Amino acid sequence: MDRAMDRLFITGTDTGVGKTVASAALLHAFRARGMRAVGMKPVASGCTATPRGWRNDDALALQAASDPVPPYDDLNPYALPAPLAPEIAARDAGVDVQLGVLVSAFERLHPLADLVLVEGVGGWAAPLTATLDQRHLVQELRLPVVLVVGMRLGCINHARLSARAIQDDGAQLVGWIANEVDPDMERRDENFALLSARLPVPCWGRLPYAPEADARAMATHFTVP
């Protein structure tokens, strides 16, 4: 991994493609190379009430994979209770998601580490509010983008459309990650080869189907771009 890179944005071809698995594993991969790496989940829906406030499992996974361990409120500024699209979950909670709040949280995290890894919600085009898309945060913070592709039927179309949308929005796509989410996918090696030939950036890693594997173990499947 490029030691000069101090920030990343992780997006996916859809919900449920393993962005958090890939993000937590990437944090460990960077840490294994001697870097201080911290995760961030700016907006998370589907949270649980705790004595310390609302907590999201994905955000907690990023916190656990981070070193140093960041304050939860900076790692996840908007923790929304309902397990719905963020725009709907925020409306239900009476919360107004503000770009400035997200930027300020990132700026507090950035001095703590050599790299801040920001995980998005859903796919690239999933909105945060009626007027705020994830691309706005990426543009404001100048975040290079890594695309997580869930390896299953239809992934070639989803990956190519996502890559095109990211670039059309003016963001810098720097890599992609193959995540084996369907253990029964047919001809997976051929699909992987087709994706490798058609996506315009290098593959950073191919994560095997391993529901019980921890992030540190999955980190061994990344290669240096």
C-alpha positions in Angstrom: 0.0 0.0 0.0 1.2 3.5 -0.8 2.6 5.0 2.4 2.0 8.5 0.9 -1.7 7.9 0.9 -3.3 9.4 4.0 -7.0 8.9 3.3 -9.3 6.5 1.5 -13.0 6.1 0.9 -14.5 2.6 0.7 -17.6 2.2 -1.4 -19.4 -0.9 -2.7 -21.4 -2.1 -5.7 -24.4 -2.5 -3.4 -25.5 -3.0 0.2 -24.3 -6.3 1.7 -21.1 -6.7 -0.4 -18.8 -6.7 2.6 -17.6 -3.1 2.8 -17.0 -3.4 6.5 -15.1 -6.7 6.2 -12.9 -5.2 3.5 -12.4 -1.9 5.4 -11.5 -3.6 8.7 -9.1 -5.9 6.9 -7.5 -3.0 5.1 -7.0 -1.2 8.4 -5.0 -4.3 9.6 -3.1 -4.5 6.3 -2.0 -0.9 6.7 -1.1 -1.4 10.3 1.0 -4.5 9.4 3.1 -2.2 7.3 3.8 0.0 10.3 1.2 2.7 9.7 -1.2 4.2 12.2 -4.6 3.6 10.6 -8.0 4.8 11.8 -11.5 3.9 10.5 -14.5 6.2 10.1 -18.2 5.5 9.4 -19.6 9.0 8.9 -23.3 7.9 8.8 -24.6 4.5 10.0 -28.2 3.3 10.2 -29.3 0.3 12.2 -27.9 1.1 15.6 -28.4 -0.3 19.1 -29.0 1.8 22.2 -26.3 1.4 24.8 -25.5 3.3 28.1 -23.0 5.3 26.0 -25.4 6.2 23.2 -26.4 4.6 19.9 -23.8 2.2 18.5 -23.5 0.6 15.1 -21.9 -2.9 14.6 -20.0 -1.8 11.5 -18.6 1.3 13.1 -17.6 -0.8 16.2 -15.7 -3.2 13.8 -13.8 -0.3 12.3 -13.0 1.0 15.8 -11.7 -2.4 16.9 -9.5 -2.6 13.8 -8.0 0.9 14.3 -4.8 1.9 16.0 -4.9 4.3 17.8 -8.5 3.7 18.8 -10.5 6.8 17.9 -13.4 8.3 19.9 -16.7 6.7 18.8 -18.4 10.0 18.3 -15.8 11.1 15.8 -15.6 7.7 14.0 -19.4 7.7 13.7 -20.9 11.2 14.0 -24.3 10.2 12.9 -25.6 6.9 14.5 -29.2 6.4 13.3 -31.4 3.9 15.1 -33.6 2.5 12.2 -32.0 -0.1 9.9 -33.1 1.8 6.8 -31.6 3.9 4.0 -29.8 6.8 5.8 -32.0 9.5 4.4 -35.1 7.8 5.8 -33.4 6.7 9.1 -32.3 10.3 9.7 -35.8 11.7 8.9 -37.3 9.2 11.3 -34.9 10.2 14.0 -35.4 13.9 13.4 -31.7 14.3 12.5 -30.3 16.7 10.0 -27.1 15.2 8.5 -24.7 18.1 7.8 -21.6 17.9 5.6 -19.8 20.3 8.0 -20.2 17.9 10.9 -18.7 15.1 8.9 -15.8 17.2 7.7 -15.0 18.4 11.2 -15.0 14.8 12.6 -12.6 13.7 9.8 -10.3 16.6 10.6 -10.2 15.6 14.3 -9.3 12.0 13.3 -6.7 12.9 10.7 -4.0 14.1 13.1 -4.3 10.8 15.0 -3.1 8.5 12.3 -1.1 8.1 9.1 -4.3 7.1 7.3 -8.0 7.6 7.8 -10.2 5.0 6.0 -13.8 6.3 5.5 -16.5 3.7 4.8 -19.5 4.8 3.0 -23.1 3.5 3.1 -24.6 1.1 0.6 -23.4 1.7 -3.0 -21.8 4.8 -4.4 -25.1 6.5 -5.4 -26.9 5.9 -2.1 -27.8 9.4 -0.8 -27.2 10.7 2.7 -29.9 13.3 2.6 -32.2 14.9 0.0 -29.4 17.3 -1.0 -26.2 15.5 0.2 -24.7 12.6 -1.7 -21.6 10.6 -0.7 -19.7 12.2 -3.6 -20.0 15.5 -1.9 -18.1 14.2 1.1 -15.5 12.5 -1.1 -15.0 15.7 -3.1 -14.8 17.9 0.0 -12.2 15.7 1.7 -10.3 14.8 -1.6 -10.7 11.0 -0.8 -9.4 8.5 -3.3 -12.0 5.7 -3.7 -11.7 1.9 -3.5 -14.6 -0.1 -4.8 -15.7 -3.4 -3.1 -17.3 -5.8 -5.5 -19.4 -8.5 -4.1 -18.6 -11.6 -6.2 -22.0 -12.9 -7.2 -24.2 -13.2 -10.3 -24.5 -9.7 -11.8 -21.3 -8.3 -10.3 -19.7 -7.4 -13.6 -22.5 -5.1 -14.6 -22.7 -3.6 -11.1 -18.9 -3.1 -10.9 -18.6 -1.5 -14.3 -21.5 0.9 -13.6 -20.2 1.8 -10.2 -16.7 2.5 -11.5 -18.1 4.7 -14.3 -20.3 6.6 -11.9 -17.4 7.2 -9.5 -15.2 8.6 -12.3 -18.1 10.6 -13.9 -18.6 12.3 -10.5 -15.0 13.5 -10.6 -13.7 11.2 -7.9 -10.4 9.3 -8.1 -10.9 5.6 -8.3 -7.7 3.9 -7.2 -8.5 0.3 -6.8 -11.1 -2.4 -6.3 -11.5 -5.4 -3.9 -13.2 -8.7 -4.8 -15.2 -10.1 -1.9 -16.5 -13.7 -2.2 -20.0 -13.2 -0.8 -21.6 -16.1 -2.6 -20.0 -19.5 -1.9 -22.1 -21.1 -4.6 -21.2 -18.6 -7.4 -20.4 -20.5 -10.6 -17.3 -19.8 -12.7 -16.0 -17.3 -10.1 -12.4 -17.4 -11.4 -13.7 -16.5 -14.9 -15.8 -13.7 -13.5 -12.8 -12.4 -11.5 -10.7 -12.4 -14.7 -13.3 -10.5 -16.6 -13.6 -7.9 -13.9 -9.8 -7.6 -13.7 -9.7 -7.0 -17.5 -12.5 -4.4 -17.6 -12.1 -2.3 -14.4 -9.7 0.6 -15.0 -7.8 0.2 -11.7 -5.8 -2.6 -10.1 -7.3 -5.2 -7.8 -6.1 -4.7 -4.2 -7.1 -8.1 -3.0 -9.5 -11.0 -3.3 -11.2 -12.0 -0.1 -12.3 -15.6 0.2 -15.8 -16.6 1.5 -15.0 -16.9 5.2 -17.9 -15.7 7.5 -16.1 -16.6 10.7 -12.7 -15.1 9.8 -11.5 -12.1 11.7 -10.2 -8.9 10.0 -6.6 -9.5 10.9 -6.7 -12.9 9.1 -8.4 -11.4 6.1 -5.7 -8.7 5.8 -3.3 -11.3 4.5 -5.2 -11.5 1.2 -4.3 -7.9 0.2 -1.5 -7.2 -2.2 0.5 -3.9 -2.5 -0.9 -1.9 -5.5 
